[in-house]
Amino acid sequence: MPFLHFISQRLQNRLSSKPNPTSTFATTSQSTSQSKKTNTMAAPIVLILGSGPRVGAAVSETFAANGYKVAVAARKRTNSKTENGVLSIKADFTHPKSVATVFDAVKAEFGAAPGIVIYNAAALTPPSDKESALSIPAAKVTSDLNVNVVSPYVAAQEAIKGWATLPAHAKKTFIYTGNIQNEAVLPVPMMLNLGVGKAASAYWVGLADGAYSTQGYRFIYADERHPDGKFKGMALDGPAHGDFYAQLAKSAEGVPWHATFVKDKGYVSFK
């Protein structure tokens, strides 16, 4: 039962009952005390937008194991709860307007906004002409950039709206799954839309991290690398992302907005 419905029902039950006047204050005080204790001790919430069988699945499992309430949104989700208690939300990030409804669903189910928001969705379209990198139809460029740039931007907007309602002590971190393409141009035509998207999002993520630092908000562009700093490509390690993201959620102190990391080592600077 969603949290808000639960509270509404409790209030209706209280109003319909007629408590003894001599015990009203004690009952109300006890209820208030219990409510404050529950709010203080409530499990943190993580929302993962975009979940594949590798990174998304591993990140979800890691946060669940660390005691988080987990919500996952993606095209092939079911708008229900899994056997493990994960809230599964169907969403299409080629349509940025769908992002707000995802956050609404999380708040309706868990009773609060997610303190940790992870954007893991990505899209690319190969050129229709292998000999021409710029043969990707403009409509596909727009669609892919919605997934890679606009929807995560909207997710960040929704995140800060929710963070303003959370307790001051709650961790508030936005993590974007990036790669080396904000620093390096790869001579691979099929990576065009993905690279444009990563580079564009890296810029606004970095800017946001500085702009909201005084409020205790962190915006991280996470970029897994090989130990020598080279592009990880399709060799991305799901559990390594899960471990590093969980570390960032606990504390991102000393980690810059462009957080390059290596499996089993965490943040590693390649500057």
Summary of the structure (lengths in Angstrom):
residues: 271
radius of gyration: 21.1
end to end distance: 49.5
largest distance: 84.4
contacts: 833
relative contact order: 0.12
helix: 49%
strand: 15%
